[in-house]
Amino acid sequence: MMIIIPVFQVDAFTDQVFHGNPAAVCLMEDELPDDILQSIAAENNLAETAYVWTQGDHFKIRWFTPTVEVDLCGHATLASAYVLFFKRNYEKQSICFDSRSGPLYVSRKDELLTLDFPKDNLVPVDCPAIITEALGLPVQVCYVGKSDYLVLMESEKQLAALKPDLHLIAQLPSRGLIVTAPGDSCDFVSRCFFPQSGIDEDPVTGSAHTTLTPFWAERLNKLSFTARQISARGGTLFCSLEGDRVKIGGYARLFLKGTIHLDR
């Protein structure tokens, strides 16, 4: 039996292709076995592949890196909403995704898509020696959230020049490491390293901003931010803290569409 899956590659958190974070979005009729989903993600070889299928009046979503399934992924959720809104003509102004992290919502206003995700809870900790060794630079403060360590550096220039030891970061007991600093032309900037999940540096990480937004809300005493992830591809996010939720806005652009053929 031949299974045919429509697939879209979307650049998320950008308004132009070749920037932002690329994600594959697979529109499923039914859920497939985990080993097949993992194999497709490995074949796509992108930071994330999202699988989406309808369930009642909302959608189910799962995310896989080339090596593991993850609990939360912002850019692939944004990419999935982009496909449903703009390529599948979903008529409502908000989409509900059922995920391993609970219900996730994406709303649209013209071309701007806004994620509604649960806020991360941060705990200040003494910076593990492995982090300072991996970065080779002083860390101002260190926190740990649900999935990642978060450390603060002095400046955007310092962060942009950072060349961390990814082998050391991979030894952290976490999904990875978020490094942030005040922005020169925005509220804050960040870079995200996830070698534990097969992603040395993620181009733009929506889920990390559920951690970054409450962190900067406390430091800057404000609730709304313009943020930049200053990876090689780069991306822009519009974030706000609303109680125990974080709103993360961004644009997306389609790069390619096609079909996956599975002979089972």
N, C-alpha and C positions, 0 to 999 in steps of 0.2 A: 504494500500500500504506500502510495506517495503522499507525504505530508508537505504542503506548501505553506510557508509562513512569510507574510509581507514583512520587510525589514526596512527601516529608515535610519540613516546616519545623520544626526543633528548636532550642530555646534551650539552648545548652551552657554548662557551668560555672555552673549556677544551679539552685536547687530551686523556682523559680517563674517563670512566663512573664512576658514583657516585661523580663526581665533577662538577664544573660549575653550570649552571642554567637550570633545566629541563623545557622543554616546550612541549606541545602537539601540533601537526600539523595535522589538518584535511583537507584532499583534497576533495573539494566539486565539484559536477557537476553543481549545481545551488545554489544560495544564499537561505538560510532558514530564517524564521522569527526570529526577535531578541530574543524573549523569548525562542526559542529552542536553539539558539546559547548560550545564557546565562546559560541555564539549563545544556547543555553539559559541559561548562566550570566549572560550580559548581560541576558536577559529576566527572570531571577529577581531580579537587581539586589541580591543580598546579598554580604557580604564573601567568602563561599565557597559554591560548589556542589560537592558530592562525588558522584562516579559510582562505583557499586559493582556488581560482578558476580562470580559464582562462577567459580573456576578450580581444578579438582580438589577438594582438601579444604580450601581456603582461599579468600580473596577478593582480587580486584584492586580497587585504589582509585586514583582520580585526583581532583585538586582544581583548580578554576578560579575566579578572581575574575571580575568583569565584563569584565576586559580581558586577563588573561594566565593561563596555567597556572603553578602553583607546585609547588615540590619537596616541601614538607612543610606540613601544616596540622593542628594539634592539635584545634581545636574541631570541625571538620567530621569528623574521624576519631572523636571522642567521640560526635558526633551520629549517625554511621553505625552505630557499635556499639550505641547506644541503640535505633535502629530494628530492628536485627537481633535483639537480645536481647528487647526488650519488645513489638515490633510484628510480628515474624516468628518469634518463639518459638524462636530458636536455642538449642539445648539444652546445649551445652558451656559451661564457665565462662570460656573464653578464646577470642578470635577472632584469627586471623592475617591481616593485610592485606599484600599484596605491593604495594609502591609504588616511586616513583622514588627514595626515600630508603632502600630496602631493606625487610626485613620489619618490620612494626610490629604490636605486640600490644596488645589491650585485654582486660582481665579484669574480672569483675564480682563484687562482694560485696554482696548485697542490691541496693540502688539505686545504690551507689557504683561508678562505672566508673573504671578506672585505665589510663592509657596507658603503654606501655613503649617509649620512644623512645631513639635514640642521643644521647649527650651531645655538646654542642657543644664545640669547642676554641677557647679565647679567647687572644688575643694583645694585651698592652697596647701602646697606641700614643699618640703625641701627638695631642691632640684637634684635628681639623681646624677651621680657623677658621670654616668654614661652619656647623659645629654650634653653636659658641658664639654666633655671630651669629644663627642661627635660634632659639635658646632665649632669648637675651637675659639669661642668668643664668650665674653661674660653674659650671663642671663640675669635680667633684672628681677623677675618674679617667675614662679612656676606654679601651675595649677594642673589638676587632673580632673577630667570629666568622665562621662560614661564610657567613651571609647578611646579618647586621645589624651596625651599630654599637651599642654599649651604653655609656651614660654614667650616672654616679652623681650624684645631687643630695643636698642636705643633709637635707631633711625631707619627710615626706608633705605637709605644708601647702604647701611650696614647689612640689612636684610637682603638687598638685591645682590650684594657681593658674596653672600654666604655659599660655601661649598661644603656641605656636611658630609660626614662619613656615614654613608647609608648602611654599611655593614653593622655599625654600632647601633644605629637607630632601629634596625631590624631586631635587635635583642631586647627592646623595650617590651614589657608585658602590656601591650596596648595595640589598638589598630594602627597607631602611628604617632606622629609629632606635628603639631601646628606651631608655627613660629610667626609672631606678629610684631608690628611696630607702628608708631604714628605715621600717617601718610603725609606726603608733601603737598598733594593736590586733592586729597580726599581725607575722610576721617581716620581710616586705618588701612593698612596693607597686611598681606599675609602670604605665606608659602606653606604648603602641606606635603609631608613626606610619609608615604605608606608602604615601605618595602615589605612589611609583614603580609600585605595583601597583593603583592606582585606589582605595585605601582610605586616607582622610586619617587617621583614628584608628580602630584596630581595637578593638572592645569588650572582647574577652578573647582572648588569643593563647596557645594551648597550646604551639605550637612555640617561642615566645620563652622559655618556661620551661626548654627544654633549654639555653639560654644563661644565664638568670638563676639556675638552681639551682646549677650549679658555681661561678658568681661568688659567690653568697652563702655557699656551703659554705666557701669559702676565707676569706671575711671574718669569718664568725661561728663558724667551727670547729665546725660541726655538719652533719648530713646530712639532716635532715627539717625541713620548713617548712610553715607555712600562709601563703599569699600571696593578695593581693588586687590585681586590676587595677582601677584607680580611674577608668575611663572613665565616661561618663554612665550607661551601663547597668550597669556593674560586674559582677564575677564573682569567685568564690573557687576557689582551686586548692590541692590538698594534694600537695606535691612532696617527693621524696626522691632523693638521689644514691646509686646502687648500681653502683660500678665505672665502666664506660664507658656505663652506661645511666641514664636519668632516668625515674622513675615520676611521673606527673602524674595525680592523681585529681580527679574532679569529678562533679557531678550534671547531669542534663539533663531537659528537659520538652518534650513535644510541643505545638506551637502549631497546626499544621494539617496535613492530608493531602489529596492529590488525585491527579490524573493529568495528564500532559502528552500532548498529541495531536500527532503529526507526520505529515503527509501526504507520503509520499515515493514 
